[in-house]
Amino acid sequence: MPQHTLPRPICGHCDGFPTVTITTGQTTPDGQRQTITANCPACRGTGHTTGHTTTPARAHSWIGA
């Protein structure tokens, strides 16, 4: 009898888009754009929560003293 696995929840930090390619603004010697790859630090590039990740961090800014 086959075993079915349940779908894992999507990462709340990257919304399931765990890896992105960013252009550095420079070109390689052959004229192509130079890029770097960045992975989501919360899910480590899997796109799914691992059960021990936290909710996305909130940015707080203070104005004044």
Secondary structure by P-SEA (a helix, b strand, c coil): cbbbbcccccccccccccbbbbbcccccccccccccccccccccccccccccccccbbbbbbccc
